[in-house]
Amino acid sequence: MIELSQKDEILLGYFRENKSQRAISRELKISRDTVSKYIKEFESKSEHLDKLQKDEKRNEEEILLLIEEMSSTPKYDTSSRTRIKLTDQVIEDIQKLLKINERNWMGYTR
């Protein structure tokens, strides 16, 4: 069985299964902005592909490149991110926040 990337799941859910962006976002536990970004990017490239296919012979190389882009996994530029070391203090802070979150969740579900 072929394992789908997150991008594939988003596009199949939206275009084939007619799911809303909100439903996809909830199902995959990702931001709606990410879902929207992938869909808009795909639609934009699809429109460009339609235009190129009108003169398919002349645009063959560009068409193949565009199809490859549309089906590839996303690439992220992490070069500008600041690196954070996982110190004992950071671990302690995370544990405190998790406890607070758990208490808030317990109060919400009752």
Secondary structure as the mmCIF struct_conf table of DSSP 4:
data_model
#
loop_
_struct_conf.conf_type_id
_struct_conf.id
_struct_conf.beg_label_comp_id
_struct_conf.beg_label_asym_id
_struct_conf.beg_label_seq_id
_struct_conf.end_label_comp_id
_struct_conf.end_label_asym_id
_struct_conf.end_label_seq_id
HELX_LH_PP_P HELX_LH_PP_P1 ILE A 2 SER A 5
HELX_RH_AL_P HELX_RH_AL_P1 GLN A 6 LEU A 11
HELX_RH_PI_P HELX_RH_PI_P1 LEU A 12 ARG A 16
BEND BEND1 GLU A 17 GLU A 17
HELX_RH_AL_P HELX_RH_AL_P2 GLN A 21 LEU A 28
TURN_TY1_P TURN_TY1_P1 LYS A 29 LYS A 29
HELX_RH_AL_P HELX_RH_AL_P3 ARG A 32 LEU A 52
HELX_RH_3T_P HELX_RH_3T_P1 GLN A 53 ASP A 55
TURN_TY1_P TURN_TY1_P2 GLU A 56 ASN A 59
HELX_RH_AL_P HELX_RH_AL_P4 GLU A 60 SER A 71
BEND BEND2 SER A 72 SER A 72
HELX_LH_PP_P HELX_LH_PP_P2 THR A 73 PRO A 74
TURN_TY1_P TURN_TY1_P3 SER A 79 SER A 80
BEND BEND3 ARG A 81 ARG A 81
HELX_LH_PP_P HELX_LH_PP_P3 THR A 82 ARG A 83
HELX_RH_AL_P HELX_RH_AL_P5 ASP A 88 THR A 109
#
